[in-house]
Amino acid sequence: MIWTTSHLLDETTSLINNLGIQVLKHTLLDQKSDDNLNFAVIGGGPKGMYAIDNFISEINEQCINKKMNLYWFNKDSLFAAGPNYNPKQSENLLINYCIGNLNAWKVNTEERLCLTDWLRLHIDSTQISPYHYASRALVGCYLMDCCRKIIDDCPSNIRLHLIAEEIKSIAYKNKRLWLLNKQFESIILCTGHSFLSDDIADKYKNNIFSAYPIENLDRVKSVQKIAIQGMGLSFIDTVIYISEGTIDDQYPQFYPFSRTNLPMIPRRAELNKNHNTFFFPEYWQGLISKSDIDFDKDFLPLMDKEIQMAYYSVVIKSTDIQTILHHIDLIRVEERFSLTNLLFPNKSLSDFQKENYTAWVSDYLQSHLERCRLSFDENPLNNAIQMLSKFRPILEKCYEQGKLTSESHHRFDVHWYPAISRICFGPPIANVEKLIKLISKGKLKFEFTECPEVNLSNKTVVLKVNGKRITCDALIYARIPRAAISKNNHPLFTNLIRQGLAIPFKNETYATGGIAVNKEGLLLNKLKKSIALYAYGTPTEGCVLDNDTLSREAHDFSLNWVSHNITLLKSTIPNSLHYVQR
């Protein structure tokens, strides 16, 4: 079952709309000077909301009565939801994990509910299961209702200002951070996916389009052929948005391509629970404590063995290490299941399969749909993929703060992790069923086994590889731009670097494109000063691995920002007045 905003009770919809009105009432920055301390959160998505919640919760927990201003900045009024979970977006765009895995709270109470329980309260149905899915718009409603609860819990000594304005510059003078002509004691950057693409900026006015905001793609629904660069979740959003809701199938043909030319496979509807254990736990514990880790040499071989053994443990119905190893030894090396053929199944295609690549992709996706409907005990591939996803916490430990060697770090970012994400973090079954339907109608064509050369003109987009040439009417960049600080693709971070308030992150010779933060999430700077400027979420990627999820558990640097603020507040209050009974 897929739940959407149309399932919500009328009073819930009204509640969400009222939150938007409340935000708009706070859009003017209070210019009055006072002696209160000022703190700021920049970025109004889920991570910004988590930072606000952590701060208010700690103030309440420690009963601090000091008056202060807490400013929360966002480029629009979609506080808590952000663009990814805009409640007004198309209901065809779904989250790629079942609702039982989503919880905006660290601790649940009768009022602070996980998404599943929130839906049970706000939808008139007894059939809601944690294994169901939801539209991203519906998740946005949930997040905005959580935001309402946080605002309601804000104590009277905190003046919370919600400012709908994009921040492009922060200054540092007189030992204070300055923002919009107001000084701040500390600031945390929770800007999310807000990087710009140079390619799109240069060619957007002609026949080149960005996948987001998704509504802009209405302009290409009438063309005949569309090339799509990227085959991840944004590609799926693109083809579903353009194709659905168009009468009589009068939508374009799609020609996607990417570095690997492989689409993401569907994800089983499952909760984040361990279904298996590592066969070599001592090794992984020891590896976490190392530095200068070479992923290809130190990590990959035994990772391959773990996943291979997870696969064959189901085949032979045994968890005994020696029994599984003996079984594997009896299989010819070229016929064994391995991590490589799991991640890159199109590397050894026959000439016939290459010539009929669309049919091969359709069969590939269909086989994974069938796998997703089986249990771990029924299908060995499910067990192998679950084992692969289970490596994420270990990967995070080995990745953080440049623990991988420079060369290994770069190869992991561009080669291994995209492939792991393609296998582990794909779309729900319903979306892959839609892709297969488009293939069967001849509307979605996978023509390339190698990444084609792209030739652009004012009227056409020509894709060429190995003598094959396809002319399209438009090109859609279905990729989320990553941080590329050297290309100045984020005005705020560009200004911070120019002032020396931030520096690019480099692991010896490899620059990830992002900014450098320490283990507490504090921005490193050229001024060699302790400046209370923190980052949380997407801006920290490169220093940490994949910090753009809705999780409140991974790399929560906002806790360090809050701790800094609490220490500062206590130091400015006489000892006898630190606390107040509430």
C-alpha positions as CSV (number, residue, x, y, z in Angstrom):
1,M,0.0,0.0,0.0
2,I,1.2,3.5,-0.8
3,W,-0.2,6.3,1.4
4,T,-0.5,9.9,0.0
5,T,-1.8,13.2,1.3
6,S,-5.2,12.5,-0.1
7,H,-5.6,9.9,2.7
8,L,-5.1,12.4,5.5
9,L,-8.0,13.6,7.6
10,D,-9.3,17.1,6.8
11,E,-8.3,18.4,10.2
12,T,-4.7,17.2,9.7
13,T,-4.4,19.0,6.3
14,S,-5.7,22.2,7.9
15,L,-3.1,21.8,10.7
16,I,-0.3,21.6,8.2
17,N,-1.5,24.6,6.2
18,N,-1.7,26.6,9.4
19,L,2.0,25.9,10.1
20,G,2.9,27.5,6.8
21,I,0.9,30.6,7.8
22,Q,2.8,30.7,11.1
23,V,6.1,30.6,9.3
24,L,5.2,33.5,7.0
25,K,4.3,35.6,10.0
26,H,7.9,35.4,11.2
27,T,9.7,36.3,8.0
28,L,10.9,39.8,9.0
29,L,14.2,39.8,10.9
30,D,13.8,41.7,14.2
31,Q,16.3,44.6,14.0
32,K,15.9,45.7,17.6
33,S,19.1,45.4,19.6
34,D,19.0,43.6,22.9
35,D,21.4,42.0,25.3
36,N,20.1,38.5,24.5
37,L,22.4,35.9,22.9
38,N,21.7,35.0,19.3
39,F,22.0,31.5,17.8
40,A,21.2,30.5,14.2
41,V,20.3,27.5,12.1
42,I,20.7,27.9,8.4
43,G,18.7,25.4,6.4
44,G,15.0,24.5,6.9
45,G,15.0,20.9,6.0
46,P,14.8,17.9,8.3
47,K,18.4,18.3,9.6
48,G,17.7,21.9,10.5
49,M,14.6,20.8,12.4
50,Y,16.6,18.2,14.2
51,A,19.1,20.8,15.3
52,I,16.3,23.1,16.5
53,D,14.7,20.2,18.4
54,N,18.0,19.2,20.1
55,F,18.6,22.8,21.2
56,I,15.1,23.4,22.6
57,S,15.0,19.9,24.2
58,E,18.3,20.6,26.0
59,I,17.2,24.0,27.2
60,N,14.1,22.4,28.6
61,E,16.0,19.5,30.1
62,Q,18.5,21.7,31.9
63,C,15.9,24.3,32.9
64,I,18.0,27.2,31.6
65,N,16.1,30.5,32.0
66,K,18.5,32.8,30.2
67,K,16.7,34.8,27.5
68,M,18.0,34.2,24.0
69,N,17.1,34.5,20.3
70,L,17.1,31.4,18.1
71,Y,16.9,32.2,14.3
72,W,16.0,29.6,11.8
73,F,16.7,30.5,8.2
74,N,15.3,28.8,5.1
75,K,15.0,30.0,1.5
76,D,11.2,29.5,1.6
77,S,8.4,28.8,4.0
78,L,8.7,25.0,3.8
79,F,10.4,24.6,7.2
80,A,11.0,21.0,8.2
81,A,10.0,19.6,4.9
82,G,12.4,21.3,2.5
83,P,12.2,20.8,-1.2
84,N,12.7,17.0,-1.1
85,Y,9.5,16.6,1.0
86,N,7.5,19.5,-0.3
87,P,3.8,18.6,0.7
88,K,2.6,20.2,-2.6
89,Q,4.7,18.0,-4.9
90,S,3.4,15.2,-7.1
91,E,2.1,12.2,-5.2
92,N,3.8,9.9,-7.7
93,L,7.2,10.7,-6.0
94,L,7.7,8.1,-3.3
95,I,10.2,7.6,-0.4
96,N,12.5,4.6,-1.2
97,Y,12.1,2.8,2.1
98,C,9.0,1.6,4.0
99,I,7.4,3.8,6.5
100,G,8.5,1.7,9.5
101,N,12.0,3.0,9.0
102,L,11.2,6.7,9.4
103,N,11.1,8.4,12.7
104,A,11.7,12.2,13.2
105,W,12.1,11.8,17.0
106,K,14.9,10.5,19.1
107,V,12.4,9.3,21.8
108,N,8.8,8.6,21.1
109,T,5.9,9.7,23.3
110,E,2.2,10.0,23.0
111,E,2.7,13.3,21.0
112,R,6.1,12.6,19.4
113,L,5.2,9.7,17.0
114,C,7.1,7.7,14.4
115,L,5.7,8.0,10.9
116,T,3.8,4.7,11.1
117,D,2.0,5.7,14.4
118,W,1.4,9.3,13.1
119,L,-0.3,7.9,10.0
120,R,-2.5,5.6,12.2
121,L,-3.6,8.8,14.1
122,H,-4.2,11.0,11.0
123,I,-5.6,8.5,8.5
124,D,-8.9,6.8,8.9
125,S,-7.7,3.2,8.3
126,T,-6.8,0.2,10.4
127,Q,-4.7,-1.3,7.6
128,I,-1.5,0.8,8.0
129,S,1.6,-1.4,8.2
130,P,5.2,-0.4,8.8
131,Y,6.0,-2.3,5.6
132,H,3.9,0.1,3.5
133,Y,5.2,3.1,1.5
134,A,4.3,6.8,1.4
135,S,4.6,9.7,-1.0
136,R,7.3,12.2,-0.3
137,A,4.6,14.8,0.0
138,L,3.0,12.9,2.8
139,V,6.3,12.6,4.6
140,G,6.6,16.4,4.3
141,C,3.2,16.7,6.1
142,Y,4.5,14.5,8.9
143,L,7.7,16.5,9.2
144,M,5.9,19.8,9.3
145,D,3.6,18.5,12.0
146,C,6.7,17.5,14.0
147,C,7.9,21.0,13.5
148,R,4.6,22.3,14.9
149,K,5.2,20.2,18.0
150,I,8.8,21.6,18.4
151,I,7.5,25.1,18.2
152,D,4.8,24.4,20.8
153,D,7.5,23.1,23.1
154,C,9.7,26.1,22.8
155,P,10.0,27.8,26.3
156,S,9.2,31.4,26.8
157,N,12.8,32.5,27.3
158,I,13.6,31.4,23.7
159,R,12.4,33.8,21.0
160,L,12.2,31.5,17.9
161,H,12.3,33.4,14.6
162,L,11.5,31.5,11.4
163,I,13.0,33.6,8.6
164,A,12.2,32.8,4.9
165,E,15.4,34.2,3.4
166,E,18.3,32.5,1.6
167,I,21.6,33.1,3.3
168,K,24.6,33.6,1.0
169,S,27.2,35.2,3.3
170,I,28.4,35.1,6.9
171,A,31.0,37.4,8.3
172,Y,33.4,37.2,11.2
173,K,34.5,40.4,13.1
174,N,35.2,41.4,16.6
175,K,35.3,37.7,17.6
176,R,31.7,37.3,16.6
177,L,29.8,35.8,13.6
178,W,27.7,38.3,11.7
179,L,24.6,37.5,9.7
180,L,22.2,40.1,8.1
181,N,23.9,42.8,10.3
182,K,23.3,40.9,13.5
183,Q,25.9,39.2,15.6
184,F,25.6,35.6,16.6
185,E,27.2,33.4,19.2
186,S,27.1,30.3,17.1
187,I,25.7,29.1,13.7
188,I,25.1,25.6,12.3
189,L,24.8,25.0,8.6
190,C,22.1,22.5,7.6
191,T,21.8,23.5,4.0
192,G,21.1,20.1,2.5
193,H,21.3,19.5,-1.2
194,S,21.7,23.1,-2.3
195,F,24.7,22.9,-4.7
196,L,24.5,24.2,-8.3
197,S,25.4,22.5,-11.5
198,D,27.6,24.5,-13.9
199,D,26.4,22.5,-16.8
200,I,22.8,23.3,-16.1
201,A,23.5,27.0,-15.5
202,D,25.3,27.3,-18.8
203,K,22.7,25.6,-21.0
204,Y,19.4,25.6,-19.1
205,K,17.7,28.2,-21.5
206,N,18.0,25.9,-24.5
207,N,17.1,22.2,-24.5
208,I,18.9,21.2,-21.3
209,F,16.9,20.7,-18.1
210,S,17.4,19.9,-14.5
211,A,15.3,17.2,-12.9
212,Y,14.4,19.5,-10.0
213,P,12.2,21.3,-9.3
214,I,10.2,18.5,-10.9
215,E,7.4,20.8,-12.1
216,N,9.8,22.4,-14.6
217,L,9.7,19.2,-16.6
218,D,6.2,20.0,-17.7
219,R,7.9,21.9,-20.5
220,V,9.3,18.7,-22.1
221,K,6.2,16.5,-22.0
222,S,5.4,17.4,-25.6
223,V,8.7,16.6,-27.2
224,Q,9.4,13.2,-28.9
225,K,12.7,12.0,-27.5
226,I,14.4,12.8,-24.2
227,A,18.0,11.9,-23.2
228,I,18.4,11.4,-19.5
229,Q,21.8,11.6,-17.8
230,G,21.8,9.5,-14.6
231,M,20.0,6.3,-13.7
232,G,19.5,6.8,-10.0
233,L,16.4,7.8,-8.0
234,S,16.2,11.2,-9.8
235,F,16.0,9.3,-13.1
236,I,13.1,7.3,-11.8
237,D,11.4,10.5,-10.5
238,T,11.8,12.1,-14.0
239,V,10.3,9.3,-16.1
240,I,7.4,8.7,-13.7
241,Y,6.6,12.4,-13.4
242,I,6.6,13.0,-17.2
243,S,4.9,9.7,-18.2
244,E,2.1,9.6,-15.5
245,G,-0.9,11.9,-16.0
246,T,-0.3,12.3,-19.7
247,I,-3.3,11.3,-21.7
248,D,-3.2,8.4,-24.3
249,D,0.5,7.8,-23.6
250,Q,1.4,10.9,-25.5
251,Y,4.7,11.3,-23.7
252,P,8.2,11.1,-25.0
253,Q,10.6,8.2,-25.4
254,F,13.3,8.2,-22.8
255,Y,17.0,7.3,-23.5
256,P,18.8,7.1,-20.2
257,F,22.6,6.7,-19.7
258,S,25.2,6.8,-16.9
259,R,28.7,5.7,-16.2
260,T,27.6,2.1,-15.6
261,N,24.3,2.2,-17.6
262,L,22.6,0.2,-14.9
263,P,19.4,1.3,-13.2
264,M,18.8,0.9,-9.4
265,I,17.2,-2.3,-8.4
266,P,14.1,-2.4,-6.2
267,R,14.4,-2.5,-2.5
268,R,12.5,-5.1,-0.4
269,A,9.9,-3.7,2.1
270,E,11.8,-4.5,5.3
271,L,12.7,-2.8,8.5
272,N,16.2,-2.0,9.7
273,K,16.8,-5.2,11.6
274,N,19.7,-7.6,11.4
275,H,18.8,-10.8,9.7
276,N,22.3,-12.2,9.7
277,T,25.7,-11.7,11.4
278,F,29.2,-11.2,10.1
279,F,31.2,-14.4,9.6
280,F,34.5,-12.5,10.5
281,P,33.5,-9.9,13.2
282,E,36.9,-9.7,14.8
283,Y,38.5,-8.6,11.5
284,W,36.0,-5.8,11.0
285,Q,36.4,-4.6,14.6
286,G,40.2,-4.4,14.1
287,L,39.9,-2.6,10.8
288,I,37.8,0.2,12.2
289,S,40.7,1.1,14.5
290,K,43.1,1.5,11.7
291,S,44.0,4.5,9.6
292,D,45.3,4.7,6.0
293,I,42.9,2.0,5.0
294,D,43.1,0.8,1.4
295,F,39.6,-0.1,0.5
296,D,40.5,-2.4,-2.4
297,K,43.1,-4.3,-0.4
298,D,42.0,-4.1,3.2
299,F,38.3,-4.1,2.9
300,L,37.1,-5.5,-0.5
301,P,38.4,-9.0,-0.4
302,L,36.9,-10.1,2.9
303,M,33.7,-8.0,2.1
304,D,33.4,-10.1,-1.0
305,K,33.9,-13.3,1.0
306,E,31.2,-12.2,3.6
307,I,28.7,-11.5,0.9
308,Q,29.5,-14.7,-1.0
309,M,29.1,-16.8,2.2
310,A,25.8,-15.1,3.0
311,Y,24.6,-16.1,-0.4
312,Y,25.7,-19.7,-0.2
313,S,24.5,-20.1,3.4
314,V,21.0,-19.9,2.0
315,V,21.8,-22.2,-0.9
316,I,23.0,-25.0,1.3
317,K,20.9,-24.1,4.4
318,S,23.9,-23.9,6.7
319,T,25.6,-21.2,8.8
320,D,28.8,-23.2,9.6
321,I,31.8,-21.3,8.2
322,Q,33.8,-24.4,7.2
323,T,30.8,-26.1,5.6
324,I,30.1,-23.0,3.5
325,L,33.7,-22.5,2.5
326,H,34.0,-26.2,1.4
327,H,30.9,-25.8,-0.7
328,I,32.3,-22.6,-2.3
329,D,35.6,-24.3,-3.1
330,L,33.8,-27.0,-5.1
331,I,32.4,-24.3,-7.5
332,R,34.6,-23.1,-10.4
333,V,35.8,-19.6,-9.7
334,E,34.2,-18.2,-12.9
335,E,30.8,-19.6,-11.9
336,R,30.8,-18.4,-8.3
337,F,28.5,-15.7,-7.0
338,S,30.6,-12.7,-6.1
339,L,30.4,-9.0,-5.1
340,T,31.6,-7.9,-8.5
341,N,28.9,-9.7,-10.5
342,L,26.3,-8.4,-7.9
343,L,27.5,-4.8,-8.4
344,F,28.3,-4.9,-12.1
345,P,26.2,-7.6,-13.7
346,N,26.6,-6.1,-17.2
347,K,30.4,-6.4,-17.4
348,S,30.4,-9.7,-19.2
349,L,27.5,-9.6,-21.6
350,S,27.4,-11.5,-24.8
351,D,27.2,-9.6,-28.1
352,F,23.5,-10.6,-28.4
353,Q,22.8,-9.1,-24.9
354,K,24.6,-5.9,-25.8
355,E,22.6,-5.6,-29.0
356,N,19.4,-6.2,-27.1
357,Y,20.3,-4.3,-24.0
358,T,16.8,-2.9,-23.3
359,A,15.5,-6.5,-23.1
360,W,18.4,-7.5,-20.9
361,V,17.7,-4.5,-18.5
362,S,14.0,-5.4,-18.4
363,D,14.8,-9.1,-17.5
364,Y,17.3,-7.8,-14.9
365,L,14.7,-5.6,-13.2
366,Q,12.0,-8.3,-13.5
367,S,14.2,-10.8,-11.8
368,H,14.8,-8.5,-8.9
369,L,11.1,-7.8,-8.6
370,E,10.5,-11.5,-8.2
371,R,13.4,-11.7,-5.7
372,C,11.9,-8.9,-3.6
373,R,8.7,-10.9,-3.1
374,L,10.6,-13.8,-1.5
375,S,12.0,-14.1,2.0
376,F,15.7,-14.3,3.0
377,D,15.4,-18.1,3.4
378,E,13.8,-18.5,0.0
379,N,16.3,-16.4,-2.1
380,P,20.0,-16.3,-1.5
381,L,20.4,-13.0,-3.3
382,N,18.2,-11.3,-0.6
383,N,20.6,-12.5,2.1
384,A,23.6,-11.3,0.1
385,I,22.1,-7.9,-0.5
386,Q,21.1,-7.6,3.2
387,M,24.6,-8.4,4.1
388,L,25.9,-5.7,1.8
389,S,23.7,-3.1,3.3
390,K,24.8,-4.2,6.8
391,F,28.3,-3.0,6.0
392,R,27.2,0.6,6.1
393,P,28.1,1.4,9.7
394,I,31.6,-0.2,9.2
395,L,32.1,1.7,6.0
396,E,31.2,4.9,7.8
397,K,33.8,4.3,10.5
398,C,36.5,3.4,8.0
399,Y,35.6,6.5,5.8
400,E,35.3,9.3,8.3
401,Q,37.9,12.1,8.4
402,G,40.0,10.7,5.6
403,K,40.8,7.3,7.2
404,L,41.0,5.8,3.7
405,T,44.1,6.4,1.7
406,S,43.9,9.3,-0.8
407,E,43.7,7.1,-3.9
408,S,41.4,4.6,-2.2
409,H,39.1,7.4,-1.0
410,H,38.7,8.7,-4.5
411,R,38.0,5.3,-6.0
412,F,35.5,4.5,-3.3
413,D,33.6,7.7,-4.0
414,V,33.4,7.4,-7.7
415,H,33.4,3.6,-8.3
416,W,32.4,1.5,-5.3
417,Y,29.9,3.5,-3.2
418,P,27.6,4.5,-6.2
419,A,27.4,0.8,-7.1
420,I,26.7,-0.2,-3.5
421,S,24.0,2.4,-3.3
422,R,22.5,1.2,-6.5
423,I,22.0,-2.2,-5.0
424,C,21.1,-1.3,-1.4
425,F,19.1,1.9,-1.6
426,G,16.9,1.5,-4.6
427,P,13.2,2.4,-5.2
428,P,10.2,0.6,-4.0
429,I,8.7,-2.2,-6.0
430,A,5.9,-0.1,-7.4
431,N,8.3,2.3,-9.1
432,V,10.3,-0.5,-10.8
433,E,7.0,-2.0,-12.0
434,K,6.3,1.3,-13.7
435,L,9.8,1.3,-15.4
436,I,9.1,-2.2,-16.7
437,K,5.7,-1.1,-18.0
438,L,7.4,1.8,-19.8
439,I,9.9,-0.6,-21.4
440,S,7.1,-2.9,-22.6
441,K,5.4,0.1,-24.3
442,G,8.6,1.0,-26.1
443,K,8.8,4.3,-24.2
444,L,11.9,3.6,-22.1
445,K,14.9,2.4,-24.1
446,F,18.3,1.3,-22.7
447,E,20.4,1.6,-25.8
448,F,23.9,2.0,-24.3
449,T,26.2,-0.5,-22.7
450,E,28.9,2.2,-22.6
451,C,28.6,5.8,-21.6
452,P,27.9,7.8,-24.9
453,E,29.4,11.0,-26.1
454,V,27.0,13.8,-25.8
455,N,26.9,16.5,-28.5
456,L,24.7,19.5,-27.9
457,S,23.2,22.2,-30.1
458,N,20.5,24.7,-29.7
459,K,17.9,22.3,-31.1
460,T,19.1,18.7,-30.6
461,V,21.0,16.4,-28.3
462,V,23.0,13.7,-30.1
463,L,24.2,10.6,-28.2
464,K,27.0,8.6,-29.9
465,V,28.9,5.5,-29.0
466,N,30.4,2.7,-31.1
467,G,28.8,3.8,-34.3
468,K,25.3,4.1,-32.7
469,R,23.8,7.6,-33.0
470,I,20.5,8.7,-31.3
471,T,19.1,12.2,-31.8
472,C,16.9,13.6,-29.0
473,D,15.0,16.8,-28.5
474,A,16.1,17.5,-24.9
475,L,18.5,16.4,-22.2
476,I,17.6,16.1,-18.6
477,Y,20.3,16.0,-15.9
478,A,18.8,13.6,-13.5
479,R,21.5,13.9,-10.9
480,I,21.8,15.7,-7.6
481,P,24.8,18.1,-7.9
482,R,27.5,17.3,-5.4
483,A,29.7,19.8,-3.6
484,A,32.3,21.3,-5.9
485,I,33.7,24.1,-3.9
486,S,36.5,24.7,-6.4
487,K,33.8,25.5,-9.0
488,N,32.0,27.9,-6.6
489,N,28.8,25.9,-6.9
490,H,27.4,27.1,-3.5
491,P,27.4,30.9,-2.9
492,L,27.5,30.6,0.9
493,F,30.4,28.1,1.1
494,T,32.2,30.1,-1.6
495,N,32.0,33.2,0.5
496,L,33.1,31.3,3.6
497,I,36.2,30.0,1.9
498,R,37.0,33.5,0.4
499,Q,37.0,34.9,4.0
500,G,39.0,32.0,5.4
501,L,36.1,30.8,7.5
502,A,36.1,27.5,5.8
503,I,38.6,25.4,3.8
504,P,38.1,22.7,1.3
505,F,38.5,19.1,2.6
506,K,41.5,17.3,1.2
507,N,42.7,13.8,1.9
508,E,46.3,14.3,0.8
509,T,46.0,14.7,-3.0
510,Y,42.2,14.0,-3.2
511,A,39.7,16.8,-2.8
512,T,36.1,15.6,-2.3
513,G,34.7,19.0,-3.3
514,G,33.2,19.7,0.1
515,I,34.3,21.7,3.1
516,A,36.5,20.4,6.0
517,V,35.0,19.8,9.4
518,N,36.5,18.2,12.5
519,K,35.1,15.2,14.4
520,E,32.7,17.5,16.2
521,G,31.3,19.0,13.0
522,L,33.2,22.4,13.5
523,L,34.3,24.0,10.3
524,L,38.1,24.2,10.0
525,N,39.3,27.6,8.9
526,K,42.4,29.5,7.7
527,L,42.2,32.0,10.5
528,K,43.4,29.3,13.0
529,K,40.8,30.5,15.4
530,S,38.1,28.7,17.4
531,I,34.9,30.0,15.6
532,A,31.6,28.5,16.6
533,L,30.5,27.6,13.0
534,Y,29.2,24.1,12.7
535,A,27.8,21.9,9.9
536,Y,25.4,19.0,9.9
537,G,24.0,16.8,7.1
538,T,25.0,17.1,3.5
539,P,27.6,19.9,3.9
540,T,29.7,17.4,5.9
541,E,29.8,14.7,3.2
542,G,33.4,13.9,2.1
543,C,34.5,14.1,5.7
544,V,31.8,11.5,6.7
545,L,29.9,9.1,4.5
546,D,26.4,9.8,3.1
547,N,25.0,12.1,5.8
548,D,21.9,13.2,3.8
549,T,19.4,10.7,5.2
550,L,16.5,11.4,7.5
551,S,18.2,9.5,10.3
552,R,18.8,11.3,13.6
553,E,21.5,8.8,14.6
554,A,24.3,9.1,12.1
555,H,26.8,11.9,12.5
556,D,24.5,14.2,14.5
557,F,26.9,17.1,14.8
558,S,24.1,19.3,16.0
559,L,24.5,17.7,19.4
560,N,28.0,19.3,19.6
561,W,26.6,22.6,18.5
562,V,24.0,22.4,21.3
563,S,26.6,21.4,23.8
564,H,28.7,24.5,22.9
565,N,25.6,26.7,23.3
566,I,24.7,25.3,26.7
567,T,28.2,25.8,28.0
568,L,28.1,29.4,26.7
569,L,24.7,30.1,28.3
570,K,25.8,28.7,31.6
571,S,28.9,30.9,31.6
572,T,26.8,34.0,31.2
573,I,24.4,33.3,34.1
574,P,25.2,33.8,37.8
575,N,25.6,30.4,39.4
576,S,22.5,30.8,41.5
577,L,20.4,31.6,38.4
578,H,21.5,28.8,36.1
579,Y,18.2,26.9,36.4
580,V,14.5,27.6,36.9
581,Q,11.9,25.1,38.0
582,R,9.3,24.5,35.2
